[in-house]
Amino acid sequence: MADHESGRRDAARRPMRVRLPGFIDAEVGLGDVVKKVTYRAGLRPCAGCEQRAAILNRWAVFSGRGR
């Protein structure tokens, strides 16, 4: 397997990192954000909510600081 192919596969497994300095202090996944917003809106969690949150957390992560 070529190096560039394994690099693409590794990049696909890592979550996209979005910096939001001044808005958040610690890293938080997109799934956790959606979970908090829906809870605050009064929606009751269902069995699939945890799965959805885990998938979204693997997709994107918000952080307040750079590396």
C-alpha positions as CSV (number, residue, x, y, z in Angstrom):
1,M,0.0,0.0,0.0
2,A,1.3,3.4,-0.9
3,D,2.1,6.0,1.9
4,H,-0.4,8.5,0.5
5,E,-3.2,5.9,0.7
6,S,-2.6,5.1,4.4
7,G,-2.3,8.8,5.1
8,R,-5.8,9.4,3.6
9,R,-7.2,6.5,5.7
10,D,-5.7,7.9,8.9
11,A,-7.0,11.4,8.1
12,A,-10.4,10.0,7.6
13,R,-10.4,8.5,11.1
14,R,-9.4,11.7,12.9
15,P,-12.1,14.3,13.7
16,M,-12.1,17.6,12.0
17,R,-10.8,20.2,14.5
18,V,-12.5,23.6,14.6
19,R,-11.0,26.3,16.8
20,L,-13.4,28.6,18.6
21,P,-11.2,30.7,20.9
22,G,-13.1,32.8,23.4
23,F,-16.2,30.6,23.2
24,I,-15.1,27.4,24.8
25,D,-12.2,26.4,27.1
26,A,-12.0,22.6,26.7
27,E,-12.4,20.3,23.7
28,V,-16.0,19.3,23.0
29,G,-17.4,17.0,20.3
30,L,-20.1,18.0,17.9
31,G,-22.3,15.2,19.2
32,D,-22.0,16.5,22.8
33,V,-23.0,20.0,21.5
34,V,-26.1,18.6,19.8
35,K,-26.9,16.6,22.9
36,K,-26.8,19.6,25.1
37,V,-28.8,21.8,22.8
38,T,-31.6,19.2,22.4
39,Y,-31.7,18.7,26.1
40,R,-32.0,22.4,26.8
41,A,-34.8,22.5,24.2
42,G,-36.7,20.0,26.2
43,L,-36.3,17.0,23.9
44,R,-36.0,13.7,25.6
45,P,-33.1,11.5,24.6
46,C,-33.9,8.2,22.8
47,A,-31.9,5.0,22.4
48,G,-30.2,6.3,19.2
49,C,-29.0,9.6,20.7
50,E,-25.8,8.1,22.2
51,Q,-25.0,6.5,18.9
52,R,-25.6,9.7,17.0
53,A,-23.5,11.7,19.6
54,A,-20.6,9.2,19.2
55,I,-20.6,9.4,15.4
56,L,-20.7,13.2,15.4
57,N,-17.9,13.3,18.0
58,R,-15.8,11.2,15.7
59,W,-16.6,13.6,12.9
60,A,-15.9,17.1,14.4
61,V,-14.3,18.5,17.6
62,F,-14.4,22.1,18.8
63,S,-11.5,23.5,20.8
64,G,-10.6,26.8,22.3
65,R,-6.9,26.7,21.7
66,G,-4.5,25.9,19.0
67,R,-1.9,23.1,19.3
